[in-house]
């Protein structure tokens, strides 16, 4: 039986539908998924691990850049957020401003990638280019 066959040629029974595969995702969609706020890191790891995108430098660039953007968000959340507790005086919520900025960059990148525009973020983009070159 072929993968597209719905019924068995021998017995006529209906076959279970095949589960959707990541291989059916086109490169643009894969790049967009890497920038979904808070969960894009999962798509980034899947893209970097998949055989389909191993040779696609553009999608791998977006996967690395999306992953590094998530790491920046984690650094703000785990390092910058506790700082006001150690500094006496007024509490300036730098962590909230930085988190909002990162969410804004995620949305900006979603728009850029959905319009097929390649955009390299200042520091994270350079790291992503180096990571793609090394892999």
N, C-alpha and C positions, 0 to 999 in steps of 0.2 A: 504494500500500500504506500502511496505517496503521502506527503505531509498535507497536501491540499484536499485529499479525498475525504469525503464526509461519510461514505458508506463503504463497507468491505465488499470487494468484488466476489469473494468466495462465498460468504454466508449472508451478505446483505444487511448485517447489523450496523447500526449507526455508531460511529466512532466518537469518542470524547473530543471536544475541541481542544486544540493545542493551546498551551499557555502562551501568552505574548512574550516575546523575547526582547532582550535589550538590543539585539542585532537589527531589529526593525526600526529603531530610533535613528532619525537622520542626524547628521553632524550639527546642524543649527539648533535643533531641539536639545541635543546633548549639551551643547555649550550654554544654552539658556538655563537648563536645569542646574548647572553649576553655580548659578547666582541667586537661587531662591534663598531669601533670608532665613538664617538659622538652620536650615536643613540641606542647603546646597552642597555641603561638604560630603554628604553621602553620595550624591551624584558624581561629584568630583572623583571620589575614590573608585567608584564603579567605572567611570570613563578611563581613568588611569590604569585600571586593572584589566580592562576589556581588550580582547585581541582585535576587535573591529577598528578601534581608534588608535592602535599602536603606531601607525604611520601618519596619522593626521595631526600635523604640528599645530594647526590653529585650534582644534578642539582640545588638544592636550594643554596648550597655552591657557585657554579659558579655565580648564579644570584646575591647573596649578594656581592661577590667579584667584579663582574662587576659593580654593582651599586656603591660600595665604590670607585672604580677606577674612575668612572665618577665624583663623589663628589670631589675627589682629583684634577681632571682636572678643575672643577669649582672653587675650592679654589685658584688654581694657576691663573686662568683667572681673578677672581674678587678681590683677595687679593694681590697676588704677583705682578701682572701686574701694578697696580697703584703706587707701592712703589717708583720707580725711580723718580717720580714727586715730592716726598717729601724729597728726599736725594739730596743735592747739589753736583755738580761735575760731573764726568763721568757717563754716563748711561750704565750700564751693563745689557744686556737683559737676565736676569735670567729666566724670565717668558717664553721666547721662548725655552730656553734649557729644562726647566722642562716640557713644553707642548710637545716637541718632544720626551722626555723620556717617558712620559705617552702614547703617541701614539705608541711608540716602545713596551711598555709593553702590550698594547692592541693587537698588532700584534703577539707578543710572545705568549700570552695566546690563541689567535686564533689557532696558530700552535699546541700548547700543547694539547688543548682540541680536535682539529680535529684528533690528533693521539691517542686519548683515554688515555692521560697522565694527571693525576691529579697533579696540581702544586699549592702550596699555597704561595702567595706573602708574604714577610716578615711581614709587619704590617697589611695590609688589609686582608690577609688570616686569621690571628688570629681573627680579628674582625668578619670575615665571619663565621668562625667556631663557635664563641660564639653566633652569631645571629641564626645559624641553630640549635644550642643546645637549645636556648630559645624559638624557634618557634614550 
